[in-house]
Amino acid sequence: MTDLAELFEIAAAENSSHQKIQIRCCTAAGCMSSGSLAVKEQLEAEIKAKNLGDRLEVVPVGCMKLCGFAPLVDVSENTCFQEVTPAVAADIVNAALGEQPSPALELCDRQAPFFALQKPIVLENSGKIDPERIEAYIARGGYRQLHQVLEDMTPTEVVAEITQSGLRGRGGGGYPTGLKWATVAKMPGDQKYIICNADEGDPGAFMDRAVLESDPHRILEGMAIAGYAVGANHGYIYIRAEYPLAIAHLEKAIKQAKSKGLLGSQIFNCPFNFTIDIRIGAGAFVCGEETALIASIEGKRGTPKPRPPYPAQSGLWGHPTLINNVETYANIVPIIREGADWFSSIGTEKSKGTKVFALTGKVKNNGLIEVPMGTPVRQIVEQMGGGIPDGGTVKSVQTGGPSGGCIPAAFLDTPIEYDSLLKLGTMMGSGGMIVMDESTSMVDVAKFYMEFCQCESCGKCIPCRAGTVQMSDLLSKLLKGEAEPQDIELLESLCYMVKEASLCGLGQSAPNPILSTLRYFRPEYEALVGRSHR
């Protein structure tokens, strides 16, 4: 690949290679687990049996978002079917040819709030392209922004553009992305690294997995742009082994990008060199923490270490290292393409752009949503999610995973922003959003997350290692009805001790689900005290 003209030639060839009518079948992990590969095979068999190959084709695509009604199949921009089985393949082919959909098909309403209220930026290619073909990505404008920055922008200008956009890290902390890039860029030394943190470990979260499965080249391009901006020539994607499909798509994407000269030496005939390797983690939650992740890549046990120095100053093998998560890198291409002012016009004053959430739990519409920052929680849960099945009422919405907290129903009108969620005692996190109804025991919820943190504690620091065990035991005592009144006070004081004294973010935030549920649902704790003695 030497210039922009070659990208346009590939895009033109790709667009002319397809049949006029395309049936898009979701083959991401959610739909695949519901049998979408069998649906795809039957659709292809129907087309072949009816000699329609010169008019129709089946295109495997990434996540189509409404995962709770998988498998999903599109026959046009406005006609989608849900809960499809191989038995209705012939009906789908007929619908694609323009016939009235058979009663055997279940229409998926693309105009429903679940889809209509979304603003796809990170997910703009998800469900649209075949993630295993670089040509499909290039046909959607892929790698043009990498060419743009290499041809028309200095590294300083790229950092300034990201800074001006107001993008904040989507991994949980919300640190300003431009400031992190600028810190790495100004560090001395010839060797710097880029890391993509794809160690998504929150229970109920699958946003990053879906992005990697559906649009892997978007991440590679974002990382390459970051490498150019900060002066790095090597990147790593750290991803957990539980994501085999995402790993397979990334491996293929890296190979394709190398073959076309979009990764490697002298990209677009300029002096910029950039390579990307994959490192597969064993699934330890603590490896989502930056310093533990770096240790794991270096071949050491994945445990955190005190900061400073921060990875931006001394990271991988002691060199300045930029770490962002999947969604953060997925925002880079559209920011360069549309401009910082465009991006910063979306969202709120302190939280710009959109946020992808994995909406799960007791809600009608489970799946992926991408909404502008500032969208009220109620709109997400009740309009997009469709509310509680069977007419129940929302009791709480959990955000931020094991490091987050629970938003009670009284605060559902809170806009989704970094700061507003912190005020409620929770956090944005990476994007898990779990809806709970009135039947949910909030003490059980706290126990679930504390057991998770107890199991995932690396054991390096005593407050986290011993504190999570003590807190878990006290919660068990409460749930058995064996607790004394002072046990709630002891539990609360333990929470603050662990929060203040733990070494890393995992330990410091582990008490959050307990503190959050104590803050809003304390009577549930008190009702359990001494219950076995009554």
C-alpha positions as CSV (number, residue, x, y, z in Angstrom):
1,M,0.0,0.0,0.0
2,T,1.6,3.2,-1.1
3,D,-1.1,5.9,-1.4
4,L,-4.7,6.8,-1.0
5,A,-5.5,5.8,-4.5
6,E,-4.9,2.2,-3.7
7,L,-7.4,2.3,-0.9
8,F,-10.0,3.7,-3.3
9,E,-9.2,1.0,-5.8
10,I,-9.7,-1.7,-3.2
11,A,-13.0,0.0,-2.0
12,A,-14.3,0.2,-5.6
13,A,-13.5,-3.4,-6.3
14,E,-15.1,-4.5,-3.0
15,N,-18.3,-2.6,-3.7
16,S,-18.6,-4.0,-7.2
17,S,-18.0,-7.6,-6.1
18,H,-21.2,-8.0,-4.2
19,Q,-24.6,-9.1,-5.5
20,K,-27.4,-6.5,-5.5
21,I,-29.2,-8.1,-2.7
22,Q,-27.4,-9.1,0.5
23,I,-28.7,-11.1,3.4
24,R,-26.6,-10.1,6.5
25,C,-26.4,-12.8,9.1
26,C,-24.9,-12.0,12.5
27,T,-22.1,-14.4,13.3
28,A,-20.8,-12.6,16.5
29,A,-20.6,-14.7,19.7
30,G,-24.1,-13.9,20.9
31,C,-25.8,-15.0,17.7
32,M,-23.4,-17.8,17.1
33,S,-24.2,-19.3,20.5
34,S,-27.9,-19.3,19.4
35,G,-27.2,-21.1,16.2
36,S,-26.5,-18.4,13.6
37,L,-23.9,-20.5,11.8
38,A,-26.5,-23.1,11.0
39,V,-28.8,-20.4,9.8
40,K,-26.1,-19.0,7.6
41,E,-25.4,-22.4,6.1
42,Q,-29.0,-23.1,5.4
43,L,-29.5,-19.6,3.8
44,E,-26.5,-20.3,1.5
45,A,-28.0,-23.8,0.7
46,E,-31.4,-22.2,-0.2
47,I,-29.7,-19.7,-2.5
48,K,-27.7,-22.4,-4.2
49,A,-30.7,-24.8,-4.6
50,K,-32.8,-22.1,-6.2
51,N,-29.9,-20.9,-8.5
52,L,-30.1,-17.4,-7.0
53,G,-26.4,-16.9,-6.7
54,D,-26.4,-14.2,-9.3
55,R,-28.8,-12.1,-7.4
56,L,-28.4,-12.9,-3.7
57,E,-25.6,-13.5,-1.3
58,V,-25.2,-14.1,2.4
59,V,-22.8,-11.9,4.2
60,P,-21.6,-12.8,7.7
61,V,-21.4,-9.7,9.9
62,G,-20.6,-8.6,13.4
63,C,-22.9,-7.9,16.3
64,M,-26.4,-6.5,15.3
65,K,-26.9,-5.4,19.0
66,L,-30.3,-7.0,20.0
67,C,-28.5,-10.0,21.5
68,G,-31.5,-11.2,23.6
69,F,-33.4,-12.1,20.4
70,A,-30.6,-13.9,18.6
71,P,-30.0,-14.9,15.9
72,L,-30.6,-11.8,13.8
73,V,-30.7,-11.6,10.0
74,D,-31.1,-8.4,7.9
75,V,-32.5,-8.5,4.4
76,S,-32.4,-4.7,3.9
77,E,-31.7,-1.6,5.9
78,N,-35.2,-1.6,7.3
79,T,-36.1,-5.3,7.4
80,C,-34.6,-7.5,10.0
81,F,-35.7,-10.8,11.5
82,Q,-35.1,-12.1,15.0
83,E,-34.9,-15.5,16.7
84,V,-34.3,-17.0,13.3
85,T,-33.8,-20.7,12.8
86,P,-32.6,-22.8,9.8
87,A,-36.2,-23.9,9.2
88,V,-37.2,-20.4,8.0
89,A,-34.3,-19.9,5.6
90,A,-36.5,-20.3,2.6
91,D,-38.9,-17.6,3.9
92,I,-36.0,-15.2,4.5
93,V,-34.7,-15.7,1.0
94,N,-38.2,-15.0,-0.4
95,A,-38.4,-11.9,1.8
96,A,-35.1,-10.7,0.5
97,L,-36.5,-11.0,-3.0
98,G,-39.3,-8.7,-2.1
99,E,-42.1,-11.0,-1.1
100,Q,-44.3,-10.4,1.8
101,P,-42.6,-11.8,4.9
102,S,-44.0,-15.2,6.0
103,P,-46.0,-15.4,9.3
104,A,-43.3,-17.8,10.3
105,L,-40.8,-15.0,10.5
106,E,-40.5,-12.7,13.5
107,L,-39.8,-9.1,12.5
108,C,-37.3,-7.1,14.4
109,D,-38.6,-3.5,14.6
110,R,-35.7,-1.3,13.5
111,Q,-37.8,1.8,14.3
112,A,-38.2,0.8,18.0
113,P,-36.5,2.9,20.6
114,F,-33.8,0.2,21.2
115,F,-32.4,1.1,17.7
116,A,-33.8,4.5,17.0
117,L,-32.3,6.2,20.1
118,Q,-28.8,4.8,19.5
119,K,-26.1,7.0,18.0
120,P,-23.5,4.6,16.5
121,I,-20.0,5.9,16.4
122,V,-18.0,3.1,17.9
123,L,-20.5,0.6,16.5
124,E,-21.0,2.2,13.1
125,N,-19.6,-0.8,11.3
126,S,-21.0,-3.4,13.6
127,G,-23.5,-5.6,11.9
128,K,-22.7,-3.9,8.5
129,I,-19.5,-5.5,7.4
130,D,-17.8,-8.9,7.2
131,P,-15.2,-8.5,10.0
132,E,-12.9,-11.1,8.5
133,R,-12.3,-9.1,5.3
134,I,-10.1,-6.1,5.3
135,E,-11.6,-5.1,1.9
136,A,-15.0,-4.6,3.6
137,Y,-13.4,-2.3,6.2
138,I,-11.6,-0.3,3.5
139,A,-14.9,0.0,1.5
140,R,-16.3,1.8,4.6
141,G,-13.5,4.3,4.5
142,G,-11.1,2.2,6.6
143,Y,-7.4,3.2,6.9
144,R,-8.0,6.6,5.3
145,Q,-7.5,8.4,8.6
146,L,-4.2,6.6,9.1
147,H,-3.2,7.9,5.7
148,Q,-4.5,11.4,6.7
149,V,-2.5,11.7,9.8
150,L,0.7,10.4,8.2
151,E,0.3,12.6,5.2
152,D,-1.2,15.8,6.6
153,M,-0.7,16.0,10.3
154,T,2.3,16.2,12.7
155,P,2.2,14.0,15.8
156,T,1.7,17.1,17.9
157,E,-1.3,18.0,15.8
158,V,-2.8,14.5,16.3
159,V,-2.4,14.7,20.0
160,A,-3.9,18.2,20.0
161,E,-6.9,17.0,18.0
162,I,-7.6,14.1,20.5
163,T,-7.2,16.6,23.4
164,Q,-9.6,19.1,21.9
165,S,-12.2,16.4,21.3
166,G,-12.6,15.9,25.0
167,L,-12.4,12.1,24.7
168,R,-11.9,10.4,28.1
169,G,-10.8,6.8,28.6
170,R,-13.6,4.4,28.2
171,G,-12.0,1.7,30.4
172,G,-13.5,3.0,33.6
173,G,-11.5,5.8,35.1
174,G,-12.4,8.4,32.5
175,Y,-8.9,9.9,32.4
176,P,-8.5,12.5,29.6
177,T,-7.2,10.6,26.6
178,G,-5.4,13.6,25.1
179,L,-3.5,14.3,28.3
180,K,-2.4,10.7,28.5
181,W,-1.2,10.8,24.9
182,A,0.6,14.1,25.5
183,T,2.4,12.6,28.5
184,V,3.7,9.7,26.5
185,A,4.6,11.8,23.5
186,K,6.8,14.2,25.5
187,M,8.7,11.4,27.3
188,P,12.3,11.0,26.0
189,G,13.6,7.8,24.5
190,D,13.5,6.0,21.1
191,Q,11.4,3.0,22.4
192,K,7.8,3.5,23.4
193,Y,4.8,1.1,23.3
194,I,1.1,1.1,22.7
195,I,-1.2,-1.3,24.6
196,C,-4.8,-2.0,23.9
197,N,-6.4,-3.3,27.1
198,A,-8.9,-5.9,25.9
199,D,-9.0,-7.7,29.2
200,E,-12.7,-7.1,29.7
201,G,-13.6,-8.9,32.9
202,D,-16.7,-7.3,34.5
203,P,-19.6,-9.7,35.0
204,G,-22.2,-8.9,32.4
205,A,-20.0,-6.8,30.2
206,F,-19.3,-7.7,26.5
207,M,-18.9,-4.4,24.8
208,D,-15.2,-4.7,23.9
209,R,-15.7,-8.4,22.8
210,A,-18.4,-7.3,20.4
211,V,-16.3,-4.4,18.9
212,L,-13.3,-6.7,18.4
213,E,-15.4,-9.5,16.9
214,S,-17.3,-7.0,14.6
215,D,-14.7,-4.4,13.6
216,P,-11.2,-5.5,14.4
217,H,-9.5,-3.2,11.8
218,R,-11.0,-0.2,13.6
219,I,-8.9,-1.0,16.6
220,L,-5.7,-1.6,14.6
221,E,-6.1,1.7,12.8
222,G,-6.7,3.6,16.1
223,M,-3.7,2.0,17.6
224,A,-1.5,2.9,14.6
225,I,-2.7,6.5,14.8
226,A,-1.9,6.5,18.5
227,G,1.6,5.1,17.8
228,Y,2.3,7.8,15.3
229,A,1.1,10.5,17.7
230,V,3.2,9.4,20.7
231,G,6.3,8.1,18.8
232,A,5.7,4.3,19.4
233,N,6.6,1.7,16.8
234,H,5.2,-1.4,18.5
235,G,1.8,-2.2,20.0
236,Y,0.2,-5.1,22.0
237,I,-3.4,-6.1,22.3
238,Y,-3.9,-7.9,25.7
239,I,-7.0,-10.0,25.4
240,R,-8.4,-12.8,27.6
241,A,-8.4,-16.3,26.3
242,E,-12.2,-16.6,26.9
243,Y,-12.7,-14.5,23.7
244,P,-11.6,-17.0,21.0
245,L,-13.7,-15.5,18.2
246,A,-12.3,-12.0,18.9
247,I,-8.8,-13.4,19.0
248,A,-9.3,-15.2,15.7
249,H,-10.6,-12.0,14.0
250,L,-7.7,-9.9,15.4
251,E,-5.1,-12.4,14.2
252,K,-6.6,-12.5,10.8
253,A,-6.9,-8.7,10.7
254,I,-3.3,-8.2,11.7
255,K,-2.2,-10.6,9.0
256,Q,-4.3,-8.8,6.4
257,A,-3.1,-5.4,7.4
258,K,0.5,-6.6,7.2
259,S,0.0,-8.1,3.8
260,K,-1.3,-4.8,2.5
261,G,1.4,-2.7,4.1
262,L,-0.9,-1.0,6.6
263,L,1.1,-2.4,9.4
264,G,4.9,-2.9,9.3
265,S,7.6,-0.8,7.8
266,Q,7.2,2.5,6.0
267,I,3.5,2.6,6.1
268,F,2.1,4.6,3.1
269,N,5.7,5.1,2.0
270,C,6.5,7.3,5.0
271,P,9.2,6.7,7.7
272,F,6.5,5.5,10.2
273,N,6.9,1.8,11.2
274,F,4.3,0.1,13.4
275,T,3.6,-3.5,14.3
276,I,1.0,-5.1,16.6
277,D,1.2,-8.4,18.5
278,I,-1.4,-10.2,20.6
279,R,-0.9,-11.3,24.1
280,I,-3.5,-13.7,25.5
281,G,-4.3,-13.5,29.2
282,A,-5.5,-16.3,31.4
283,G,-8.6,-14.4,32.6
284,A,-7.4,-12.9,35.8
285,F,-9.6,-9.8,36.6
286,V,-6.6,-8.0,38.1
287,C,-4.9,-7.9,34.8
288,G,-7.3,-5.2,33.7
289,E,-5.2,-3.0,36.0
290,E,-2.5,-1.3,34.0
291,T,0.6,-2.3,35.9
292,A,-0.6,-5.9,36.4
293,L,-1.4,-6.1,32.6
294,I,2.1,-4.9,31.8
295,A,3.6,-7.5,34.1
296,S,1.6,-10.2,32.4
297,I,2.8,-9.1,29.0
298,E,6.4,-9.2,30.3
299,G,5.9,-12.8,31.2
300,K,5.6,-12.2,34.9
301,R,2.8,-12.9,37.4
302,G,0.0,-10.4,36.8
303,T,0.1,-8.3,40.0
304,P,-0.1,-4.5,40.3
305,K,2.7,-2.3,41.7
306,P,2.6,1.1,43.3
307,R,2.3,4.2,41.1
308,P,4.2,6.5,40.4
309,P,5.9,6.0,38.1
310,Y,2.9,5.7,35.8
311,P,3.0,3.5,32.7
312,A,3.2,6.7,30.6
313,Q,6.5,7.4,32.2
314,S,7.9,3.9,32.8
315,G,5.7,1.0,31.5
316,L,6.4,-2.0,29.4
317,W,10.0,-3.1,30.0
318,G,10.6,0.3,31.6
319,H,9.7,2.3,28.5
320,P,7.0,4.9,28.2
321,T,3.8,3.1,27.4
322,L,0.3,4.3,26.3
323,I,-2.5,2.1,27.5
324,N,-6.1,2.6,26.3
325,N,-9.0,0.2,26.2
326,V,-10.8,-1.1,23.1
327,E,-13.6,1.5,23.0
328,T,-11.2,4.4,23.4
329,Y,-9.2,3.3,20.4
330,A,-12.5,2.7,18.5
331,N,-13.2,6.4,18.9
332,I,-10.0,7.6,17.3
333,V,-10.8,7.1,13.7
334,P,-14.1,9.0,13.7
335,I,-12.5,11.9,15.7
336,I,-9.8,12.3,13.1
337,R,-12.3,11.8,10.2
338,E,-15.0,14.2,11.5
339,G,-12.9,16.5,13.7
340,A,-12.6,17.3,17.3
341,D,-15.3,19.9,17.3
342,W,-17.8,17.4,15.9
343,F,-17.0,14.9,18.6
344,S,-17.1,17.4,21.4
345,S,-20.5,18.6,20.3
346,I,-21.9,15.2,21.3
347,G,-22.5,14.5,25.0
348,T,-22.2,16.9,27.9
349,E,-19.8,19.5,29.1
350,K,-17.4,17.1,30.9
351,S,-18.4,13.8,29.2
352,K,-18.0,14.0,25.4
353,G,-19.1,11.6,22.7
354,T,-21.1,8.4,23.1
355,K,-20.8,5.4,25.4
356,V,-21.4,1.7,24.6
357,F,-23.3,-0.3,27.3
358,A,-24.0,-4.0,27.5
359,L,-27.6,-3.8,28.7
360,T,-28.5,-7.0,30.6
361,G,-30.4,-8.3,33.6
362,K,-34.2,-8.1,34.1
363,V,-35.0,-6.1,31.0
364,K,-36.9,-7.0,27.9
365,N,-34.3,-6.0,25.4
366,N,-30.8,-7.3,26.2
367,G,-28.0,-6.3,24.0
368,L,-25.5,-3.6,23.0
369,I,-26.5,0.1,23.0
370,E,-24.5,3.2,22.1
371,V,-25.9,6.4,23.3
372,P,-24.7,10.0,23.7
373,M,-23.2,10.9,27.1
374,G,-25.9,12.6,29.1
375,T,-28.7,10.2,28.2
376,P,-30.8,9.5,31.3
377,V,-30.6,6.1,32.8
378,R,-34.4,5.9,32.7
379,Q,-34.4,6.3,28.9
380,I,-31.9,3.5,28.5
381,V,-33.7,1.1,30.8
382,E,-37.4,1.9,30.1
383,Q,-37.5,3.0,26.5
384,M,-34.6,1.3,24.9
385,G,-34.5,-1.7,27.2
386,G,-38.3,-1.9,27.2
387,G,-38.5,-2.1,31.0
388,I,-39.0,-5.1,33.2
389,P,-40.6,-8.1,31.6
390,D,-44.2,-8.9,32.6
391,G,-44.8,-5.3,33.9
392,G,-42.5,-5.4,36.9
393,T,-40.8,-2.3,38.2
394,V,-37.2,-1.3,38.3
395,K,-35.5,-1.5,41.7
396,S,-31.9,-0.7,40.7
397,V,-29.5,-0.5,37.9
398,Q,-25.9,-1.7,38.5
399,T,-23.1,0.0,36.6
400,G,-19.3,-0.3,36.7
401,G,-19.2,-4.0,37.4
402,P,-17.5,-5.1,40.7
403,S,-15.9,-1.6,41.0
404,G,-19.3,0.2,40.6
405,G,-22.5,0.5,42.5
406,C,-26.3,0.4,42.3
407,I,-28.5,3.2,41.1
408,P,-31.8,3.1,42.9
409,A,-35.1,3.7,41.0
410,A,-35.4,7.2,42.5
411,F,-32.3,8.3,40.6
412,L,-33.2,6.8,37.2
413,D,-33.4,10.3,35.7
414,T,-29.7,10.8,36.3
415,P,-27.8,11.5,33.0
416,I,-25.1,9.1,32.2
417,E,-21.9,11.0,32.8
418,Y,-18.6,10.2,34.6
419,D,-19.2,12.8,37.3
420,S,-22.9,12.3,37.9
421,L,-22.4,8.5,38.4
422,L,-19.6,9.1,40.9
423,K,-21.9,11.4,42.9
424,L,-24.4,8.5,43.1
425,G,-21.7,6.2,44.5
426,T,-21.2,4.2,41.3
427,M,-19.1,4.7,38.2
428,M,-19.2,4.4,34.4
429,G,-16.8,1.5,34.3
430,S,-16.2,-0.2,31.0
431,G,-20.0,-0.3,30.3
432,G,-21.8,-3.1,32.0
433,M,-25.3,-2.1,32.9
434,I,-27.4,-4.7,34.8
435,V,-31.1,-4.0,35.5
436,M,-32.7,-5.5,38.7
437,D,-36.4,-5.7,39.6
438,E,-38.2,-5.7,42.9
439,S,-37.6,-9.3,43.6
440,T,-33.8,-8.7,43.8
441,S,-32.1,-8.9,47.2
442,M,-29.6,-6.2,47.2
443,V,-27.6,-7.9,50.0
444,D,-27.4,-10.9,47.6
445,V,-26.1,-8.6,44.9
446,A,-23.4,-7.2,47.3
447,K,-22.4,-10.8,48.2
448,F,-22.1,-11.8,44.6
449,Y,-19.7,-8.9,43.8
450,M,-17.7,-9.4,47.0
451,E,-17.2,-13.1,46.3
452,F,-16.1,-12.1,42.8
453,C,-13.5,-9.7,44.2
454,Q,-12.4,-12.2,46.8
455,C,-11.7,-14.8,44.2
456,E,-10.0,-12.3,41.9
457,S,-7.8,-10.6,44.5
458,C,-4.2,-11.2,43.5
459,G,-3.3,-11.4,47.2
460,K,-0.4,-9.0,47.0
461,C,-1.7,-6.5,49.6
462,I,-3.2,-7.5,52.9
463,P,-6.1,-5.1,53.0
464,C,-7.6,-6.5,49.8
465,R,-6.5,-10.1,50.4
466,A,-7.9,-10.4,53.9
467,G,-10.5,-7.6,53.8
468,T,-12.5,-9.1,50.9
469,V,-12.6,-12.4,52.9
470,Q,-13.8,-10.7,56.0
471,M,-16.4,-8.7,54.1
472,S,-17.7,-11.8,52.3
473,D,-17.9,-13.7,55.6
474,L,-19.9,-10.8,57.2
475,L,-22.3,-10.8,54.2
476,S,-22.8,-14.6,54.6
477,K,-23.5,-14.1,58.2
478,L,-26.1,-11.5,57.4
479,L,-27.8,-13.7,54.7
480,K,-27.9,-16.6,57.2
481,G,-29.7,-14.4,59.7
482,E,-26.9,-14.9,62.2
483,A,-25.5,-11.3,62.3
484,E,-25.6,-9.0,65.2
485,P,-26.5,-5.3,64.9
486,Q,-22.9,-4.2,65.3
487,D,-21.9,-6.4,62.3
488,I,-23.3,-3.9,59.9
489,E,-21.1,-1.2,61.4
490,L,-18.1,-3.5,61.3
491,L,-18.9,-4.3,57.6
492,E,-19.1,-0.6,56.8
493,S,-15.8,0.2,58.6
494,L,-14.1,-2.7,56.8
495,C,-15.2,-1.2,53.5
496,Y,-13.6,2.1,54.2
497,M,-10.4,0.4,55.4
498,V,-10.1,-1.7,52.3
499,K,-10.9,1.3,50.1
500,E,-8.3,3.5,51.7
501,A,-5.5,1.0,52.2
502,S,-5.5,-1.4,49.2
503,L,-2.7,-1.2,46.6
504,C,-4.6,-1.0,43.4
505,G,-7.9,0.0,41.9
506,L,-9.4,-3.5,42.2
507,G,-9.0,-3.5,46.0
508,Q,-9.8,0.2,46.4
509,S,-13.1,-0.2,44.5
510,A,-14.0,-3.7,45.8
511,P,-16.2,-2.3,48.6
512,N,-18.2,-0.1,46.3
513,P,-21.1,-2.5,45.7
514,I,-21.5,-2.9,49.5
515,L,-21.2,0.8,50.2
516,S,-23.7,1.6,47.4
517,T,-26.3,-0.9,48.6
518,L,-25.8,0.2,52.3
519,R,-26.4,3.8,51.2
520,Y,-29.6,3.1,49.3
521,F,-31.0,-0.2,50.7
522,R,-29.8,-0.3,54.3
523,P,-33.2,-1.5,55.6
524,E,-32.6,-4.7,53.7
525,Y,-29.4,-5.3,55.7
526,E,-31.0,-4.4,59.0
527,A,-34.0,-6.7,58.3
528,L,-31.5,-9.7,58.2
529,V,-29.9,-9.0,61.6
530,G,-30.7,-11.7,64.1
531,R,-33.3,-13.3,61.8
532,S,-32.3,-16.8,62.8
533,H,-32.9,-16.0,66.5
534,R,-36.5,-14.8,66.0
